[in-house]
């Protein structure tokens, strides 16, 4: 495992979490975050514990995004 590759991949993941692409809705953002986390685990950049943390963060972000839409905010 290359530490630079891991750092870059995680930085890109967190950037997508905090700054979704223009015209990307919450569901698309969530899907892309999960795909990225899956790919990092598949290629060995992260372990299963790290993968779970990323998936949990993505789920929390998604829940907050859809809560805001449904809550009329």
N, C-alpha and C positions, 0 to 999 in steps of 0.2 A: 504494500500500500504506500502510495506517495502522499506525504503530508501536504505538499503544495496543491495537488489535485483535490484532496479532501477539503482543504481550506477554501479553494475556489468554488467547488461544488456547493459547499454549505453556504458560502457568501451569496452565491446566485440564488439558492433556495430561499434564504432569508430576505433577499431583495424582492423576490417575487411575493413573498408573504407580506411584506410591508409596503411594497409599491407595485401593485398589479398592473399589468399592461393596459394601455388605453383600450377601451371597449371590451374589456374582459369582465364578465360578470362573476359573482361569487362562486357559482358552481364551476365555471371554467377554471377559475383560479385554484379552487380546491382540487379539481381533477389533475391539473398540471403539477401542483405541489405533491400529490400522491405519486404521480408518475415519476417525478424527479427523485423522491425518496426511495421508491422501488428500484429505480435504476442505480442509485448509489449503493443500496444494499446488494443488489445483484452483482455489481462489479467489485464488491469488497471494499468500497471506500468507507462504509459505515457498518457497524454491527447491528444486530437485531434490537438491542436496547436503544441505540441511537435512532434507529428507524422508528421505533415506537414513539419516541419523544417528538420526532418530526410529524408523524401522523397525528398525534394528540394536538400539537400546536396548530396544524392545518384544520383539524376538526373544530377547535375552539374558535379560530378565526372565522370559519364558515358559519358556525352557529351565531356568532356576534353579527355577522353581515346579514344573515337572513332574519335575525331578530329585529334588526333595525328596519328592514323592509316591511316586515309584518306588523311592527309596532307603531307604524305611522310617523316615525322620526325622520 
